[in-house]
Each structure stands twice: as structure tokens, then as C-alpha cells.
Amino acid sequence: MKRDISSLEDIENIIRIFYERVRSDNEIGFFFTEVVQINWERHIPNMCSFWESVLFYSGDYSGNPLSAHRAIHKKYNTQPNHFKKWLYLFNAVIDNDYSGPNAEKMKHHARSIALVMQKNITG
């Protein structure tokens, strides 16, 4: 039986695996390797802080993801299929190792993020 997401360590595991898969993905990987030069030592902890705030209400995250993704869109025109693939990969990582209320909450929130980003960036 899979366990639920219950700690920052679980979140870090998800985020690290997710970005490994994203970077090697044929459809969206180039956003993370060519379009934007990401500082992974800063980005990974920032994303972990974001998800820790979402799941456990830590309140430690500060940032503006929509603004950052608008800047990416200006460099390369993002399409709905890019958001769909991002969400598919994210959910697959969670579903591989986790199950429970926090896993569902994380997937639900990711789906909401993808929809908001897509609507506000691609129209």
C-alpha cells in the first residue's frame, strides 16, 4: 500500500523526480534546458517551499509563479499541450509512490495551477 505525502522529505522526493523527468521529456524538456537557464540549486528548494506551503500551510513560500511563466511565454510561445504534459508528468510522479488525501490535494492544486497558468498565459 502506498503512503500519503506527510513531510518535506516526501515533497523533495516528488519535486526532484519530477524535474528529472521533465528535463528529459521530448515535449517540454527544452523549456527547462534551452528556453530558461534554471538555477536548480535555487529552484528545487523554492518549489519544495511552495508545495510545503500548499500542503502543510507552512507559509514559507514567497514568489510570483504567474509572472515567471509569463516571462517564459515571451521567450517561447507555450501551448495548452505543454501544460497538459507538465500535469501528466507531475501526477505520474505522485501516483507512482503516494496515495492519500495529501497526494490528492497536491494533484488537485497542480491541476488548478495548470489551468490558471494556461488561461492567463495562452488565453
Backbone as XML, in Angstrom:
<?xml version="1.0"?>
<chain id="A" units="angstrom">
  <residue number="1" name="MET">
    <atom name="N" x="0.840" y="-1.193" z="0.000"/>
    <atom name="CA" x="0.000" y="0.000" z="0.000"/>
    <atom name="C" x="0.877" y="1.246" z="0.000"/>
  </residue>
  <residue number="2" name="LYS">
    <atom name="N" x="0.534" y="2.183" z="-0.835"/>
    <atom name="CA" x="1.283" y="3.438" z="-0.900"/>
    <atom name="C" x="0.923" y="4.314" z="0.290"/>
  </residue>
  <residue number="3" name="ARG">
    <atom name="N" x="1.890" y="5.105" z="0.695"/>
    <atom name="CA" x="1.647" y="6.008" z="1.821"/>
    <atom name="C" x="1.354" y="7.410" z="1.305"/>
  </residue>
  <residue number="4" name="ASP">
    <atom name="N" x="0.790" y="8.230" z="2.161"/>
    <atom name="CA" x="0.463" y="9.601" z="1.788"/>
    <atom name="C" x="1.698" y="10.492" z="1.929"/>
  </residue>
  <residue number="5" name="ILE">
    <atom name="N" x="1.652" y="11.622" z="1.318"/>
    <atom name="CA" x="2.695" y="12.639" z="1.451"/>
    <atom name="C" x="2.556" y="13.229" z="2.842"/>
  </residue>
  <residue number="6" name="SER">
    <atom name="N" x="3.626" y="13.143" z="3.646"/>
    <atom name="CA" x="3.494" y="13.577" z="5.039"/>
    <atom name="C" x="4.621" y="14.468" z="5.533"/>
  </residue>
  <residue number="7" name="SER">
    <atom name="N" x="5.578" y="14.801" z="4.653"/>
    <atom name="CA" x="6.716" y="15.577" z="5.137"/>
    <atom name="C" x="7.372" y="16.360" z="4.003"/>
  </residue>
  <residue number="8" name="LEU">
    <atom name="N" x="8.238" y="17.261" z="4.395"/>
    <atom name="CA" x="9.032" y="17.993" z="3.413"/>
    <atom name="C" x="9.900" y="17.030" z="2.616"/>
  </residue>
  <residue number="9" name="GLU">
    <atom name="N" x="10.378" y="15.978" z="3.225"/>
    <atom name="CA" x="11.198" y="14.989" z="2.523"/>
    <atom name="C" x="10.407" y="14.312" z="1.398"/>
  </residue>
  <residue number="10" name="ASP">
    <atom name="N" x="9.140" y="14.024" z="1.650"/>
    <atom name="CA" x="8.301" y="13.459" z="0.598"/>
    <atom name="C" x="8.157" y="14.447" z="-0.564"/>
  </residue>
  <residue number="11" name="ILE">
    <atom name="N" x="7.927" y="15.699" z="-0.236"/>
    <atom name="CA" x="7.798" y="16.736" z="-1.262"/>
    <atom name="C" x="9.094" y="16.847" z="-2.060"/>
  </residue>
  <residue number="12" name="GLU">
    <atom name="N" x="10.225" y="16.868" z="-1.376"/>
    <atom name="CA" x="11.520" y="16.946" z="-2.071"/>
    <atom name="C" x="11.705" y="15.768" z="-3.015"/>
  </residue>
  <residue number="13" name="ASN">
    <atom name="N" x="11.312" y="14.588" z="-2.586"/>
    <atom name="CA" x="11.402" y="13.398" z="-3.431"/>
    <atom name="C" x="10.574" y="13.587" z="-4.707"/>
  </residue>
  <residue number="14" name="ILE">
    <atom name="N" x="9.355" y="14.039" z="-4.554"/>
    <atom name="CA" x="8.471" y="14.261" z="-5.696"/>
    <atom name="C" x="9.061" y="15.300" z="-6.646"/>
  </residue>
  <residue number="15" name="ILE">
    <atom name="N" x="9.486" y="16.415" z="-6.095"/>
    <atom name="CA" x="9.992" y="17.520" z="-6.924"/>
    <atom name="C" x="11.259" y="17.116" z="-7.669"/>
  </residue>
  <residue number="16" name="ARG">
    <atom name="N" x="12.167" y="16.454" z="-7.012"/>
    <atom name="CA" x="13.410" y="16.039" z="-7.682"/>
    <atom name="C" x="13.133" y="15.050" z="-8.821"/>
  </residue>
  <residue number="17" name="ILE">
    <atom name="N" x="12.309" y="14.054" z="-8.558"/>
    <atom name="CA" x="11.978" y="13.074" z="-9.599"/>
    <atom name="C" x="11.232" y="13.758" z="-10.741"/>
  </residue>
  <residue number="18" name="PHE">
    <atom name="N" x="10.291" y="14.620" z="-10.398"/>
    <atom name="CA" x="9.514" y="15.335" z="-11.415"/>
    <atom name="C" x="10.428" y="16.120" z="-12.349"/>
  </residue>
  <residue number="19" name="TYR">
    <atom name="N" x="11.343" y="16.894" z="-11.800"/>
    <atom name="CA" x="12.201" y="17.701" z="-12.665"/>
    <atom name="C" x="13.207" y="16.861" z="-13.449"/>
  </residue>
  <residue number="20" name="GLU">
    <atom name="N" x="13.593" y="15.720" z="-12.928"/>
    <atom name="CA" x="14.425" y="14.806" z="-13.721"/>
    <atom name="C" x="13.652" y="14.348" z="-14.957"/>
  </residue>
  <residue number="21" name="ARG">
    <atom name="N" x="12.399" y="13.998" z="-14.754"/>
    <atom name="CA" x="11.565" y="13.537" z="-15.876"/>
    <atom name="C" x="11.262" y="14.670" z="-16.847"/>
  </residue>
  <residue number="22" name="VAL">
    <atom name="N" x="10.976" y="15.843" z="-16.309"/>
    <atom name="CA" x="10.663" y="16.994" z="-17.162"/>
    <atom name="C" x="11.842" y="17.342" z="-18.059"/>
  </residue>
  <residue number="23" name="ARG">
    <atom name="N" x="13.020" y="17.404" z="-17.483"/>
    <atom name="CA" x="14.204" y="17.798" z="-18.270"/>
    <atom name="C" x="14.481" y="16.834" z="-19.413"/>
  </residue>
  <residue number="24" name="SER">
    <atom name="N" x="14.113" y="15.590" z="-19.262"/>
    <atom name="CA" x="14.385" y="14.614" z="-20.320"/>
    <atom name="C" x="13.183" y="14.375" z="-21.234"/>
  </residue>
  <residue number="25" name="ASP">
    <atom name="N" x="12.089" y="15.079" z="-20.994"/>
    <atom name="CA" x="10.891" y="14.883" z="-21.794"/>
    <atom name="C" x="11.030" y="15.556" z="-23.161"/>
  </residue>
  <residue number="26" name="ASN">
    <atom name="N" x="10.651" y="14.843" z="-24.218"/>
    <atom name="CA" x="10.773" y="15.353" z="-25.593"/>
    <atom name="C" x="9.858" y="16.535" z="-25.886"/>
  </residue>
  <residue number="27" name="GLU">
    <atom name="N" x="8.737" y="16.609" z="-25.186"/>
    <atom name="CA" x="7.751" y="17.647" z="-25.481"/>
    <atom name="C" x="7.990" y="18.954" z="-24.725"/>
  </residue>
  <residue number="28" name="ILE">
    <atom name="N" x="8.373" y="18.869" z="-23.451"/>
    <atom name="CA" x="8.527" y="20.102" z="-22.661"/>
    <atom name="C" x="9.913" y="20.283" z="-22.052"/>
  </residue>
  <residue number="29" name="GLY">
    <atom name="N" x="10.766" y="19.316" z="-22.190"/>
    <atom name="CA" x="12.083" y="19.401" z="-21.570"/>
    <atom name="C" x="12.891" y="20.615" z="-22.000"/>
  </residue>
  <residue number="30" name="PHE">
    <atom name="N" x="12.734" y="21.025" z="-23.247"/>
    <atom name="CA" x="13.522" y="22.146" z="-23.757"/>
    <atom name="C" x="13.232" y="23.454" z="-23.022"/>
  </residue>
  <residue number="31" name="PHE">
    <atom name="N" x="12.033" y="23.588" z="-22.431"/>
    <atom name="CA" x="11.750" y="24.784" z="-21.633"/>
    <atom name="C" x="12.737" y="24.896" z="-20.470"/>
  </residue>
  <residue number="32" name="PHE">
    <atom name="N" x="13.120" y="23.752" z="-19.922"/>
    <atom name="CA" x="13.947" y="23.697" z="-18.732"/>
    <atom name="C" x="15.435" y="23.576" z="-19.045"/>
  </residue>
  <residue number="33" name="THR">
    <atom name="N" x="15.753" y="23.315" z="-20.305"/>
    <atom name="CA" x="17.160" y="23.150" z="-20.675"/>
    <atom name="C" x="17.642" y="24.180" z="-21.680"/>
  </residue>
  <residue number="34" name="GLU">
    <atom name="N" x="16.710" y="24.755" z="-22.465"/>
    <atom name="CA" x="17.109" y="25.698" z="-23.512"/>
    <atom name="C" x="16.457" y="27.074" z="-23.375"/>
  </residue>
  <residue number="35" name="VAL">
    <atom name="N" x="15.154" y="27.106" z="-23.142"/>
    <atom name="CA" x="14.430" y="28.380" z="-23.099"/>
    <atom name="C" x="14.845" y="29.191" z="-21.879"/>
  </residue>
  <residue number="36" name="VAL">
    <atom name="N" x="14.924" y="28.540" z="-20.737"/>
    <atom name="CA" x="15.286" y="29.205" z="-19.484"/>
    <atom name="C" x="16.497" y="28.504" z="-18.873"/>
  </residue>
  <residue number="37" name="GLN">
    <atom name="N" x="17.448" y="29.279" z="-18.472"/>
    <atom name="CA" x="18.596" y="28.729" z="-17.755"/>
    <atom name="C" x="18.248" y="28.728" z="-16.261"/>
  </residue>
  <residue number="38" name="ILE">
    <atom name="N" x="17.832" y="27.590" z="-15.785"/>
    <atom name="CA" x="17.343" y="27.472" z="-14.409"/>
    <atom name="C" x="18.496" y="27.202" z="-13.458"/>
  </residue>
  <residue number="39" name="ASN">
    <atom name="N" x="18.495" y="27.926" z="-12.369"/>
    <atom name="CA" x="19.412" y="27.667" z="-11.266"/>
    <atom name="C" x="18.741" y="26.604" z="-10.395"/>
  </residue>
  <residue number="40" name="TRP">
    <atom name="N" x="19.107" y="25.349" z="-10.626"/>
    <atom name="CA" x="18.430" y="24.236" z="-9.958"/>
    <atom name="C" x="18.654" y="24.236" z="-8.456"/>
  </residue>
  <residue number="41" name="GLU">
    <atom name="N" x="19.800" y="24.723" z="-8.010"/>
    <atom name="CA" x="20.069" y="24.770" z="-6.566"/>
    <atom name="C" x="19.131" y="25.739" z="-5.853"/>
  </residue>
  <residue number="42" name="ARG">
    <atom name="N" x="18.594" y="26.690" z="-6.589"/>
    <atom name="CA" x="17.632" y="27.632" z="-6.025"/>
    <atom name="C" x="16.191" y="27.201" z="-6.339"/>
  </residue>
  <residue number="43" name="HIS">
    <atom name="N" x="15.978" y="26.694" z="-7.546"/>
    <atom name="CA" x="14.626" y="26.374" z="-7.989"/>
    <atom name="C" x="14.007" y="25.211" z="-7.205"/>
  </residue>
  <residue number="44" name="ILE">
    <atom name="N" x="14.763" y="24.150" z="-7.023"/>
    <atom name="CA" x="14.227" y="22.974" z="-6.316"/>
    <atom name="C" x="13.770" y="23.342" z="-4.897"/>
  </residue>
  <residue number="45" name="PRO">
    <atom name="N" x="14.612" y="23.982" z="-4.078"/>
    <atom name="CA" x="14.131" y="24.354" z="-2.742"/>
    <atom name="C" x="12.943" y="25.323" z="-2.775"/>
  </residue>
  <residue number="46" name="ASN">
    <atom name="N" x="12.918" y="26.208" z="-3.772"/>
    <atom name="CA" x="11.806" y="27.144" z="-3.897"/>
    <atom name="C" x="10.502" y="26.396" z="-4.180"/>
  </residue>
  <residue number="47" name="MET">
    <atom name="N" x="10.558" y="25.417" z="-5.078"/>
    <atom name="CA" x="9.367" y="24.628" z="-5.383"/>
    <atom name="C" x="8.943" y="23.769" z="-4.192"/>
  </residue>
  <residue number="48" name="CYS">
    <atom name="N" x="9.913" y="23.249" z="-3.469"/>
    <atom name="CA" x="9.592" y="22.473" z="-2.262"/>
    <atom name="C" x="8.910" y="23.361" z="-1.226"/>
  </residue>
  <residue number="49" name="SER">
    <atom name="N" x="9.392" y="24.579" z="-1.076"/>
    <atom name="CA" x="8.779" y="25.528" z="-0.153"/>
    <atom name="C" x="7.346" y="25.852" z="-0.579"/>
  </residue>
  <residue number="50" name="PHE">
    <atom name="N" x="7.151" y="26.036" z="-1.888"/>
    <atom name="CA" x="5.811" y="26.296" z="-2.400"/>
    <atom name="C" x="4.861" y="25.157" z="-2.030"/>
  </residue>
  <residue number="51" name="TRP">
    <atom name="N" x="5.262" y="23.921" z="-2.337"/>
    <atom name="CA" x="4.378" y="22.786" z="-2.086"/>
    <atom name="C" x="4.208" y="22.506" z="-0.602"/>
  </residue>
  <residue number="52" name="GLU">
    <atom name="N" x="5.225" y="22.786" z="0.183"/>
    <atom name="CA" x="5.077" y="22.639" z="1.634"/>
    <atom name="C" x="4.031" y="23.628" z="2.151"/>
  </residue>
  <residue number="53" name="SER">
    <atom name="N" x="4.033" y="24.842" z="1.605"/>
    <atom name="CA" x="3.019" y="25.832" z="1.977"/>
    <atom name="C" x="1.626" y="25.375" z="1.576"/>
  </residue>
  <residue number="54" name="VAL">
    <atom name="N" x="1.510" y="24.803" z="0.388"/>
    <atom name="CA" x="0.215" y="24.328" z="-0.100"/>
    <atom name="C" x="-0.307" y="23.186" z="0.771"/>
  </residue>
  <residue number="55" name="LEU">
    <atom name="N" x="0.543" y="22.211" z="1.037"/>
    <atom name="CA" x="0.078" y="21.011" z="1.743"/>
    <atom name="C" x="-0.007" y="21.177" z="3.254"/>
  </residue>
  <residue number="56" name="PHE">
    <atom name="N" x="0.966" y="21.880" z="3.817"/>
    <atom name="CA" x="1.075" y="21.918" z="5.278"/>
    <atom name="C" x="0.944" y="23.321" z="5.859"/>
  </residue>
  <residue number="57" name="TYR">
    <atom name="N" x="0.578" y="24.281" z="5.020"/>
    <atom name="CA" x="0.340" y="25.657" z="5.447"/>
    <atom name="C" x="1.519" y="26.265" z="6.203"/>
  </residue>
  <residue number="58" name="SER">
    <atom name="N" x="2.726" y="25.979" z="5.708"/>
    <atom name="CA" x="3.920" y="26.478" z="6.388"/>
    <atom name="C" x="4.090" y="27.981" z="6.236"/>
  </residue>
  <residue number="59" name="GLY">
    <atom name="N" x="3.575" y="28.549" z="5.143"/>
    <atom name="CA" x="3.670" y="29.984" z="4.935"/>
    <atom name="C" x="5.051" y="30.479" z="4.575"/>
  </residue>
  <residue number="60" name="ASP">
    <atom name="N" x="5.960" y="29.580" z="4.206"/>
    <atom name="CA" x="7.340" y="29.974" z="3.937"/>
    <atom name="C" x="7.597" y="30.399" z="2.501"/>
  </residue>
  <residue number="61" name="TYR">
    <atom name="N" x="6.653" y="30.188" z="1.605"/>
    <atom name="CA" x="6.880" y="30.483" z="0.192"/>
    <atom name="C" x="6.571" y="31.939" z="-0.117"/>
  </residue>
  <residue number="62" name="SER">
    <atom name="N" x="7.444" y="32.539" z="-0.901"/>
    <atom name="CA" x="7.141" y="33.851" z="-1.473"/>
    <atom name="C" x="7.622" y="33.827" z="-2.914"/>
  </residue>
  <residue number="63" name="GLY">
    <atom name="N" x="6.775" y="34.245" z="-3.796"/>
    <atom name="CA" x="7.125" y="34.243" z="-5.205"/>
    <atom name="C" x="5.908" y="34.561" z="-6.038"/>
  </residue>
  <residue number="64" name="ASN">
    <atom name="N" x="6.131" y="34.750" z="-7.325"/>
    <atom name="CA" x="5.050" y="35.043" z="-8.243"/>
    <atom name="C" x="5.175" y="34.127" z="-9.459"/>
  </residue>
  <residue number="65" name="PRO">
    <atom name="N" x="4.644" y="32.910" z="-9.372"/>
    <atom name="CA" x="4.793" y="31.949" z="-10.462"/>
    <atom name="C" x="4.187" y="32.437" z="-11.781"/>
  </residue>
  <residue number="66" name="LEU">
    <atom name="N" x="3.073" y="33.142" z="-11.721"/>
    <atom name="CA" x="2.437" y="33.605" z="-12.948"/>
    <atom name="C" x="3.354" y="34.566" z="-13.701"/>
  </residue>
  <residue number="67" name="SER">
    <atom name="N" x="3.958" y="35.480" z="-12.993"/>
    <atom name="CA" x="4.891" y="36.426" z="-13.612"/>
    <atom name="C" x="6.072" y="35.693" z="-14.251"/>
  </residue>
  <residue number="68" name="ALA">
    <atom name="N" x="6.611" y="34.719" z="-13.545"/>
    <atom name="CA" x="7.754" y="33.958" z="-14.065"/>
    <atom name="C" x="7.360" y="33.206" z="-15.342"/>
  </residue>
  <residue number="69" name="HIS">
    <atom name="N" x="6.176" y="32.631" z="-15.357"/>
    <atom name="CA" x="5.749" y="31.859" z="-16.528"/>
    <atom name="C" x="5.346" y="32.751" z="-17.697"/>
  </residue>
  <residue number="70" name="ARG">
    <atom name="N" x="4.888" y="33.957" z="-17.414"/>
    <atom name="CA" x="4.639" y="34.913" z="-18.500"/>
    <atom name="C" x="5.951" y="35.269" z="-19.202"/>
  </residue>
  <residue number="71" name="ALA">
    <atom name="N" x="6.996" y="35.432" z="-18.415"/>
    <atom name="CA" x="8.314" y="35.733" z="-18.994"/>
    <atom name="C" x="8.799" y="34.578" z="-19.875"/>
  </residue>
  <residue number="72" name="ILE">
    <atom name="N" x="8.549" y="33.363" z="-19.442"/>
    <atom name="CA" x="8.917" y="32.190" z="-20.241"/>
    <atom name="C" x="8.124" y="32.192" z="-21.539"/>
  </residue>
  <residue number="73" name="HIS">
    <atom name="N" x="6.842" y="32.505" z="-21.446"/>
    <atom name="CA" x="5.973" y="32.522" z="-22.627"/>
    <atom name="C" x="6.466" y="33.547" z="-23.663"/>
  </residue>
  <residue number="74" name="LYS">
    <atom name="N" x="7.010" y="34.644" z="-23.186"/>
    <atom name="CA" x="7.547" y="35.658" z="-24.106"/>
    <atom name="C" x="8.772" y="35.130" z="-24.860"/>
  </residue>
  <residue number="75" name="LYS">
    <atom name="N" x="9.525" y="34.238" z="-24.228"/>
    <atom name="CA" x="10.702" y="33.663" z="-24.877"/>
    <atom name="C" x="10.328" y="32.552" z="-25.847"/>
  </residue>
  <residue number="76" name="TYR">
    <atom name="N" x="9.327" y="31.777" z="-25.465"/>
    <atom name="CA" x="8.860" y="30.688" z="-26.325"/>
    <atom name="C" x="7.366" y="30.516" z="-26.071"/>
  </residue>
  <residue number="77" name="ASN">
    <atom name="N" x="6.594" y="30.541" z="-27.117"/>
    <atom name="CA" x="5.151" y="30.509" z="-27.037"/>
    <atom name="C" x="4.649" y="29.179" z="-26.465"/>
  </residue>
  <residue number="78" name="THR">
    <atom name="N" x="4.241" y="29.205" z="-25.210"/>
    <atom name="CA" x="3.712" y="27.988" z="-24.584"/>
    <atom name="C" x="2.312" y="27.699" z="-25.113"/>
  </residue>
  <residue number="79" name="GLN">
    <atom name="N" x="2.004" y="26.428" z="-25.200"/>
    <atom name="CA" x="0.729" y="25.962" z="-25.752"/>
    <atom name="C" x="0.004" y="25.099" z="-24.711"/>
  </residue>
  <residue number="80" name="PRO">
    <atom name="N" x="-1.306" y="24.930" z="-24.875"/>
    <atom name="CA" x="-2.058" y="24.088" z="-23.938"/>
    <atom name="C" x="-1.468" y="22.686" z="-23.770"/>
  </residue>
  <residue number="81" name="ASN">
    <atom name="N" x="-0.927" y="22.101" z="-24.850"/>
    <atom name="CA" x="-0.360" y="20.761" z="-24.721"/>
    <atom name="C" x="0.855" y="20.737" z="-23.800"/>
  </residue>
  <residue number="82" name="HIS">
    <atom name="N" x="1.569" y="21.859" z="-23.671"/>
    <atom name="CA" x="2.710" y="21.924" z="-22.747"/>
    <atom name="C" x="2.231" y="21.814" z="-21.301"/>
  </residue>
  <residue number="83" name="PHE">
    <atom name="N" x="1.157" y="22.519" z="-20.986"/>
    <atom name="CA" x="0.606" y="22.448" z="-19.633"/>
    <atom name="C" x="0.037" y="21.061" z="-19.352"/>
  </residue>
  <residue number="84" name="LYS">
    <atom name="N" x="-0.594" y="20.480" z="-20.354"/>
    <atom name="CA" x="-1.153" y="19.129" z="-20.208"/>
    <atom name="C" x="-0.038" y="18.118" z="-19.908"/>
  </residue>
  <residue number="85" name="LYS">
    <atom name="N" x="1.066" y="18.214" z="-20.625"/>
    <atom name="CA" x="2.181" y="17.288" z="-20.409"/>
    <atom name="C" x="2.805" y="17.504" z="-19.041"/>
  </residue>
  <residue number="86" name="TRP">
    <atom name="N" x="2.981" y="18.781" z="-18.631"/>
    <atom name="CA" x="3.512" y="19.104" z="-17.311"/>
    <atom name="C" x="2.660" y="18.434" z="-16.238"/>
  </residue>
  <residue number="87" name="LEU">
    <atom name="N" x="1.350" y="18.566" z="-16.350"/>
    <atom name="CA" x="0.441" y="17.989" z="-15.363"/>
    <atom name="C" x="0.488" y="16.468" z="-15.388"/>
  </residue>
  <residue number="88" name="TYR">
    <atom name="N" x="0.547" y="15.884" z="-16.577"/>
    <atom name="CA" x="0.631" y="14.431" z="-16.690"/>
    <atom name="C" x="1.879" y="13.904" z="-15.966"/>
  </residue>
  <residue number="89" name="LEU">
    <atom name="N" x="3.024" y="14.527" z="-16.210"/>
    <atom name="CA" x="4.268" y="14.088" z="-15.573"/>
    <atom name="C" x="4.211" y="14.280" z="-14.067"/>
  </residue>
  <residue number="90" name="PHE">
    <atom name="N" x="3.678" y="15.396" z="-13.622"/>
    <atom name="CA" x="3.581" y="15.683" z="-12.191"/>
    <atom name="C" x="2.719" y="14.633" z="-11.493"/>
  </residue>
  <residue number="91" name="ASN">
    <atom name="N" x="1.537" y="14.378" z="-12.055"/>
    <atom name="CA" x="0.640" y="13.391" z="-11.454"/>
    <atom name="C" x="1.243" y="11.988" z="-11.466"/>
  </residue>
  <residue number="92" name="ALA">
    <atom name="N" x="1.937" y="11.654" z="-12.534"/>
    <atom name="CA" x="2.548" y="10.326" z="-12.629"/>
    <atom name="C" x="3.580" y="10.106" z="-11.528"/>
  </residue>
  <residue number="93" name="VAL">
    <atom name="N" x="4.354" y="11.130" z="-11.216"/>
    <atom name="CA" x="5.354" y="11.015" z="-10.149"/>
    <atom name="C" x="4.656" y="10.779" z="-8.811"/>
  </residue>
  <residue number="94" name="ILE">
    <atom name="N" x="3.623" y="11.540" z="-8.542"/>
    <atom name="CA" x="2.890" y="11.367" z="-7.279"/>
    <atom name="C" x="2.255" y="9.979" z="-7.235"/>
  </residue>
  <residue number="95" name="ASP">
    <atom name="N" x="1.552" y="9.603" z="-8.291"/>
    <atom name="CA" x="0.831" y="8.325" z="-8.300"/>
    <atom name="C" x="1.758" y="7.116" z="-8.189"/>
  </residue>
  <residue number="96" name="ASN">
    <atom name="N" x="2.990" y="7.277" z="-8.615"/>
    <atom name="CA" x="3.928" y="6.162" z="-8.557"/>
    <atom name="C" x="4.239" y="5.729" z="-7.126"/>
  </residue>
  <residue number="97" name="ASP">
    <atom name="N" x="4.319" y="6.685" z="-6.207"/>
    <atom name="CA" x="4.758" y="6.366" z="-4.845"/>
    <atom name="C" x="3.796" y="6.738" z="-3.731"/>
  </residue>
  <residue number="98" name="TYR">
    <atom name="N" x="2.783" y="7.546" z="-4.031"/>
    <atom name="CA" x="1.948" y="8.089" z="-2.951"/>
    <atom name="C" x="0.464" y="7.933" z="-3.244"/>
  </residue>
  <residue number="99" name="SER">
    <atom name="N" x="-0.298" y="7.858" z="-2.165"/>
    <atom name="CA" x="-1.747" y="7.800" z="-2.247"/>
    <atom name="C" x="-2.311" y="8.319" z="-0.933"/>
  </residue>
  <residue number="100" name="GLY">
    <atom name="N" x="-3.370" y="9.094" z="-1.011"/>
    <atom name="CA" x="-3.995" y="9.609" z="0.201"/>
    <atom name="C" x="-4.447" y="11.040" z="0.015"/>
  </residue>
  <residue number="101" name="PRO">
    <atom name="N" x="-4.985" y="11.631" z="1.079"/>
    <atom name="CA" x="-5.532" y="12.987" z="0.983"/>
    <atom name="C" x="-4.513" y="14.044" z="0.527"/>
  </residue>
  <residue number="102" name="ASN">
    <atom name="N" x="-3.297" y="13.996" z="1.038"/>
    <atom name="CA" x="-2.304" y="14.990" z="0.627"/>
    <atom name="C" x="-1.846" y="14.778" z="-0.808"/>
  </residue>
  <residue number="103" name="ALA">
    <atom name="N" x="-1.748" y="13.532" z="-1.228"/>
    <atom name="CA" x="-1.402" y="13.250" z="-2.625"/>
    <atom name="C" x="-2.485" y="13.797" z="-3.543"/>
  </residue>
  <residue number="104" name="GLU">
    <atom name="N" x="-3.734" y="13.577" z="-3.171"/>
    <atom name="CA" x="-4.840" y="14.099" z="-3.978"/>
    <atom name="C" x="-4.867" y="15.627" z="-3.942"/>
  </residue>
  <residue number="105" name="LYS">
    <atom name="N" x="-4.601" y="16.197" z="-2.794"/>
    <atom name="CA" x="-4.568" y="17.658" z="-2.674"/>
    <atom name="C" x="-3.478" y="18.246" z="-3.567"/>
  </residue>
  <residue number="106" name="MET">
    <atom name="N" x="-2.317" y="17.614" z="-3.588"/>
    <atom name="CA" x="-1.212" y="18.103" z="-4.407"/>
    <atom name="C" x="-1.570" y="18.025" z="-5.886"/>
  </residue>
  <residue number="107" name="LYS">
    <atom name="N" x="-2.181" y="16.924" z="-6.302"/>
    <atom name="CA" x="-2.575" y="16.775" z="-7.699"/>
    <atom name="C" x="-3.685" y="17.770" z="-8.067"/>
  </residue>
  <residue number="108" name="HIS">
    <atom name="N" x="-4.634" y="17.950" z="-7.180"/>
    <atom name="CA" x="-5.721" y="18.903" z="-7.428"/>
    <atom name="C" x="-5.168" y="20.319" z="-7.573"/>
  </residue>
  <residue number="109" name="HIS">
    <atom name="N" x="-4.264" y="20.678" z="-6.681"/>
    <atom name="CA" x="-3.676" y="22.016" z="-6.739"/>
    <atom name="C" x="-2.846" y="22.183" z="-8.020"/>
  </residue>
  <residue number="110" name="ALA">
    <atom name="N" x="-2.125" y="21.156" z="-8.407"/>
    <atom name="CA" x="-1.343" y="21.217" z="-9.654"/>
    <atom name="C" x="-2.266" y="21.409" z="-10.853"/>
  </residue>
  <residue number="111" name="ARG">
    <atom name="N" x="-3.387" y="20.727" z="-10.855"/>
    <atom name="CA" x="-4.363" y="20.876" z="-11.939"/>
    <atom name="C" x="-4.885" y="22.319" z="-11.977"/>
  </residue>
  <residue number="112" name="SER">
    <atom name="N" x="-5.177" y="22.879" z="-10.815"/>
    <atom name="CA" x="-5.633" y="24.270" z="-10.746"/>
    <atom name="C" x="-4.565" y="25.225" z="-11.254"/>
  </residue>
  <residue number="113" name="ILE">
    <atom name="N" x="-3.315" y="24.979" z="-10.873"/>
    <atom name="CA" x="-2.211" y="25.817" z="-11.335"/>
    <atom name="C" x="-2.101" y="25.761" z="-12.851"/>
  </residue>
  <residue number="114" name="ALA">
    <atom name="N" x="-2.151" y="24.561" z="-13.406"/>
    <atom name="CA" x="-2.038" y="24.403" z="-14.857"/>
    <atom name="C" x="-3.159" y="25.153" z="-15.572"/>
  </residue>
  <residue number="115" name="LEU">
    <atom name="N" x="-4.373" y="25.068" z="-15.051"/>
    <atom name="CA" x="-5.499" y="25.756" z="-15.683"/>
    <atom name="C" x="-5.367" y="27.273" z="-15.594"/>
  </residue>
  <residue number="116" name="VAL">
    <atom name="N" x="-4.975" y="27.770" z="-14.443"/>
    <atom name="CA" x="-4.809" y="29.220" z="-14.257"/>
    <atom name="C" x="-3.675" y="29.728" z="-15.143"/>
  </residue>
  <residue number="117" name="MET">
    <atom name="N" x="-2.554" y="29.021" z="-15.142"/>
    <atom name="CA" x="-1.413" y="29.429" z="-15.980"/>
    <atom name="C" x="-1.828" y="29.437" z="-17.451"/>
  </residue>
  <residue number="118" name="GLN">
    <atom name="N" x="-2.445" y="28.374" z="-17.877"/>
    <atom name="CA" x="-2.839" y="28.267" z="-19.281"/>
    <atom name="C" x="-3.801" y="29.400" z="-19.649"/>
  </residue>
  <residue number="119" name="LYS">
    <atom name="N" x="-4.799" y="29.638" z="-18.824"/>
    <atom name="CA" x="-5.780" y="30.689" z="-19.106"/>
    <atom name="C" x="-5.142" y="32.066" z="-19.143"/>
  </residue>
  <residue number="120" name="ASN">
    <atom name="N" x="-4.273" y="32.349" z="-18.190"/>
    <atom name="CA" x="-3.678" y="33.674" z="-18.093"/>
    <atom name="C" x="-2.517" y="33.896" z="-19.049"/>
  </residue>
  <residue number="121" name="ILE">
    <atom name="N" x="-1.929" y="32.833" z="-19.528"/>
    <atom name="CA" x="-0.757" y="32.978" z="-20.409"/>
    <atom name="C" x="-1.123" y="32.757" z="-21.864"/>
  </residue>
  <residue number="122" name="THR">
    <atom name="N" x="-1.867" y="31.707" z="-22.145"/>
    <atom name="CA" x="-2.164" y="31.407" z="-23.532"/>
    <atom name="C" x="-3.547" y="31.878" z="-23.956"/>
  </residue>
  <residue number="123" name="GLY">
    <atom name="N" x="-4.373" y="32.250" z="-23.011"/>
    <atom name="CA" x="-5.694" y="32.791" z="-23.338"/>
    <atom name="C" x="-6.788" y="31.790" z="-23.407"/>
  </residue>
</chain>
